[in-house]
Amino acid sequence: MPVVKRIYKGAEKNMEQSIEALRKRYSATRGGRASPEMLNGIQVECYGSRMPLSHVASISAPESRLIVVEPWDKTILEAVRKAILASDLGINPSDDGSLIRLSVPPLTQERREELAKLIRQWAEETKVSIRASRRDARAEVDKLEHAKELSEDDKVRADKELQELTDRYVAVVDELRNGKVEEVTKV
C-alpha cells in the first residue's frame, strides 16, 4: 500500500497546486474594492533590470477606491508610473512627486457580469485540472493492479479515496468561486 499512498499524495499535491493557482488568479482580479493584489503582475524597469513592483515600492489601499504606491527610491517614480500605465489595469496613475495614487473607478454592471463569467470559467478550468490529476492517479493504480502489485480490493479502495479527495477539492473550488462572484457582483 505504500505505493498507493505515494500516488495519493502526488495527486493531492497536484490538486493543491491547482487551487493555489486559482487563488492567485482570483486575488489579482479586481473586485468591488481596490486591493494591492491588483498590482501583483506589474514589473518595473529600474536599476538595469525588471523587478516586481512590490520589490521597489510600498503598496496600500487606504480607501475602498484608492491604491497608493510609494516607491522607496523617489528617482524611480517615473518608471513605476510608466509600468502601471503599460499594465492592463486601465487606471491612470497620478503622482505628486513622492507617491502615486490610483483611483479605482467603480465597476459597471456589464463589467461585473463579464468578471463573474470569467471567474466561473477559471473555476471550471481548475476543476478540469483536478479531475486530470485524479485520472492520472487512477491510471497509475490501474498499472499496479495489472502488474499484480495491487489486489482488486486495494484498487477499489484507492479509487474510492481518490474520488473523495477529488470531491473535497472540487468543493473548495466551488466555495472560492462563489465567494469571488459575490465580491464582484456586490455593488
Secondary structure, DSSP 8 states (H G I E B T S, - for coil): -HHHHHHHHHHHHHHHHHHHHHHHHHHHS--SS--GGGGTT-EEEETTEEEEGGGTEEEEEEETTEEEEEESSGGGHHHHHHHHHHSTT---EEE-SS-EEEE-----HHHHHHHHHHHHHHHHHHHHHHHHHHHHHHHHHHHHHHTTSS-HHHHHHHHHHHHHHHHHHHHHHHHHHHHHHHHHH--
